Structures are given as structure tokens and as C-alpha cells.
Amino acid sequence: MTEYGRGSGSQPWHPDDPLYGDQGYSGQQHPQQSQQPQYGHGQQQYGWDPAQDGQQQYGQQGGGTYGGGQADYYGAPGGYQQPQQPQHQQPQHQQPHGQQVPPQAQSQAPAQQAQHQAPYQPQQEWSEPDDEKISLFDDLPPAAARPGEPGDEPRDEEDDEPREERSRGRRGGKKSKKPKKNKRRSGTACLVVAVVLLGVVGGGGYLAYDYWETHFGAAPDYEGQGSGQVQVEIPKGASLTEMGKVLQEAGVVKSVGAFTNAAAKKAIQPGTYTLHKEMSGAAAVEMMTNAGNFLTISEGQRAGQIYAAIDKKLGLAEGTTKGAAKSQAKNLGLPEWAGTDPSIKDPLEGFLFPSQYSAGKGTKPEEILRQMVTRAKENYAKQDLEGKAKELGLKSPLQVITVASLVQAEGRYKHDFDKVSRVIYNRLKPDNKETYGLLDFDSTVNYAKNTSTLDTGAVSDLRQFKDPYNTYKIKGLPPGPIDNPGLEALKSALAPAPGPWYYFVSINENETLFAVTNEEHNKNRERYNKEHKKGA
């Protein structure tokens, strides 16, 4: 086999050869089949793949060498075909385009083939242009689309005749009498491109504006003091951003940024706030940081102490809030399981949750009480008091709150709450041989007497004191809570530490002594007395 591009060898190339059809340019024409129509004189084929059957071939015209003869512009896509003078009008059998040429036909002499060339027959007719396909160059003049093409004639601007019709006219046939199409498709294409560009530019501009507003622009905000009332709860440990989210969800401020920008250098305490809807960020911060608008209730306060604090805050006569609590108790939203025992001193005890509450000028006492009850119910629901009461062997959720109130009162330090809670549950056991089911807590006696003292008297005297809250005389839990416990005491009541203790005494803030027997407890009490005598 000869080298590619060096002329034909003694054996014809196989049609499966990857360069089949590329006969080089040695100045001799490759023998072609006599039945195959020829385009011009000695057309060469480059890189033709016989597998691509039916596709148009692109050739290079010129008498066997580059630069000789005239270039073929009619094989390229988009060009029109120029009529060619037949040399010998002799009927020929045309080879279907795309079929392989038999080897015996390729052996024909080049001179004989040149003398018997068939008249020019087009391989593929131009189809009618699709109106839906748009080309930006449909209306360009021929010189712009095909510069330097021989035979081009000047074209009028209004001539929208399809190229197929013009090419057929130049071949000598009759010009089609189809009506001219005056569609300005290039103008439509330009309009489409312009619309797309405007959309891209507009979309990019919007994204840039949105990014600027989000990162550098002023946060959306309301104006003024707002209107109406809405209660919001700021949890303990919440950041300014978290506070802003709570306010935005409640409809107080328009955006988190409006609040955080105004509260950047302010100290805002957790608690329950009564605010207005659609306030500016600055107005909300001012209302939340004005100490005159709020009342703070600490953990372990009794209901009577809270009533007195509300009267003082609102400038009301002494006993006003206590009277409102008694008359409005059923309208404040207490749960069904609260305060059913007639021996309970105050049905609101245990439901005035310790926190900070709105108490501005003109606020009614029952409004503040309702805020407290609502806050207590929310926290109790989160802890699932009803479900946990049965697990702990208690009769109702109210008894869980009662245990929490005892933990709050007896445990002087929060780090002791879990062990103090275990002491309470151990003393409530029926098999308790140390206190025989009695709690023996001074805190319950103080509640019954409405006092606050460490010296409640001799135990023998306390056993004679008749009151349902006297745990020195009555076994089990008192009828209801003895104060309003905080969340830490409540959690300890729900999850007491494991241990066998029945007694405890706090020596100081860092040391609380727990004992299993009364003998151990008496020794611990002696140490407690010595420590306090030194401090006196």
C-alpha cells in the first residue's frame, strides 16, 4: 500500500480505510466511476467518511493542484449552484449519492472519464427555508455573506427572494413565481437578542441591589410607637438576634436588623414583655429597657409578696391586687388540675412564674397576673408535668409543683437542688423509718404562719400546731405549693439525684452535708452551729 497523499498504488484503497477517498494532490485525478456525476473538473475529496451515507461532500476545485482552475463555491452549505456547460451530452447511469463505488469502475482511464462526463446534476435540492428558524444573516447582501463570489449581482434591499429561487434562475430554469416574503427576520432576531440582554442586565442589577440592601442597606423598619398590645417572651440566654426573631414573628418589629441595630449597646433582660404591634426598632428597645415599665419577680416569692410588689409598682392601694386575684382567679387561665383542694390557701400559688413582666403606667393588676399564669403554663407544658407525675408516684401535676416549691425553699443553693429533691422523695416513702412519712420542714410552718424565720420553735410544740401546711404534724405533702418555684427547682423535682439521704444541712455556700441517719445528722448540725458562732 502506498503512503497517504502520494498518489494511487497498485491496489485500490479499501472503503473501510479511515482515509478512503483522500487521494492526495499529486496533479493526477483519481479515477472515478463513469456513472458518478462530477462537479466541475477533477473534484478532490478530503476526509470523506463512507459511513456517513447521504451527507453532502465538501471538495476543493482546481485541476489537480492548489491554485489552478476555479474554486468550487457550490458544494459549501448556504451557497447557490452555478450552471455548468456539459462537455458531452451523453446519457449516463447516475450512481446514487452516498453509495460506495465498485472497484472495477475505479479502473477506468482518466482521459476516457473526462470525455464522458455526465451533465451537471445536483445531488441535493435546497428545501424551502423554515419560517420558524431565524438567521441574523438572511437579509444581508450577497457580498457580505459571500465576499468575492464570482457571478454575484447587485441585490436590491427589498429583494427577499429565497436563495433557492435565485440559484435556480441562474441555472437557466424558469424563476418561481412564488410571492416575495417581506418578513424582516433579522429585525425580529435583533429584538429577541435585545430583550434577552435587557433581561440579563435587569436581573443582574436586581441581584446587585438586593445584595447591597441585605448587607449594606438600612434594615426595613416601622415608624412610631405602634398600636395594640402583644405579649412576647424573651428566653433566658437569648442573643439580640434571637430576641429580634421573637419580636419579628410576633409582629412587633418589621425586621431583625431593625431591632439589633437599635439594641446594639443596650442590656435587655429575659422575661415577658407587653409591647405594641408594628413598632420601630428604636421604640421597641426603649420600651424594653425602661425599668419603669417592668416588674421583676424573683424565684421563691410567695403569692402575697408578689401582690404587694404589683400594688407598689402600679401605685395602687395595699390589697388591691390580692382582691383582684381572689375575684378573678377563675378568669386568669389556670389549668383544670390547679387549686381544687379547698384547704389551699391561694389557688394562684405556684402559677405566678418568676420573670420580668410589663407593668407600665395604666396597666391593670389582673393583666400582670394573667401574664404570669400564661408564662407558668407554657413552662409546665414544656416539662410535661402530667406525664412525669405518674412516673414519680405523685397524684397530680400540682404535687410536682409543690415538691418544686419545697426544693426552692429548703435548698439554699441551686447546686444542691437535686439532692434536696431526693431527700423529699425518700421521706415520702411509706417504709421511711427515720421520719415516718413526715417531711418536718420549717418552711411549711413559716408558710402556714405567714412568717420567715429560722427559729420556728421546739419540735414538740410544732407537733401541736394545727394547720394543713404543718408537715411536722401531717404526713405527706402540703395541700399545694408554698411559693412560686423557678425552672431549676422544677427540673430537680422532676429528676432527683439517686441517694439514701433523709437529712441535710448547709454549712456554707460551698458545702452542704447530707446524712442517712438522725445520728449523723445531729453531728452535722453541731458543726453547723460552730461555724455560725465563728461568723457571729
QUIJOZI-V137355 format. One line per field, one symbol per residue. phi: phi as a letter, one per 40 degrees, with the letter a starting at -180 (. if undefined). psi: psi as a letter, one per 20 degrees, with the letter a starting at -180 (. if undefined). Layout:
phi=???
psi=???
This chain:
phi=.cccgbgcccbcccdcddbchccgacgbcccbcccccbbgbgcbbbgccccccgcccbbbcidgbcgcgbccbbcccgcbbccbcccbcbcbcccdchcccccccccccccccccbccdcbccaccccdccccbbcbcbccdcccbcgccgcbdbccccbccccccccccchcccccccccccccccccccccccccccccccccccccccccccbcccdacbgcgagbacbbcccgcccccccccccccgcbcacccccccbdbbbbccibbbbccfccdcccccccbcdccbbbbccgccccccccccdcccgccdgccccccccbdcbcgcccccgccccccacccgbcccabbcaccgccdcccccdccccccccccccfccccdcccgccadcccccccccccccccbccbdcccccdcccccccccccbfgccfbccccccccfbaacbchcccccccccacccccbbcgccdacbabccccccccccaccciccbbaaccaccabcbbcbccccccccccdcccccccc
psi=prqpjkrqahpqqqhipikpinjamjiqqpprphipqqobolpqppkpoihmpiqpqprpqplhqpiqbpqojiiqpirqppqppqgonppqoppppiqqpqhhhijqqhghhhilpqqppphpqprpqphhpppijhjqqhhhhmpjpqiqqqpqhiokpqhghghhhhiirqpqkqqqokpmhhhgghggggggghggggghhggggggghghirpqpqrqaiaraqppqpoqpjqrhghghgghghijgqhqghhghhhjhkqopqqapporqqlqqghhggghiiohijqppprqiqrghhhghhggggikrqpighghhhghjhijjkqrhjpkhpiiphoiipijnppapqplrpipqhhgghhgggggghghhhhimhghhghhikqhrhhhghgghhgghghohphiighhhhhgghhhiphjojgiliqhlphhhghghilrnqhnirqhhhhiipopijoiihpqaqrhaqjanqahghghhhhmqqprjqiqqpogahipppqqhrhghhhghhggghghhhhh.
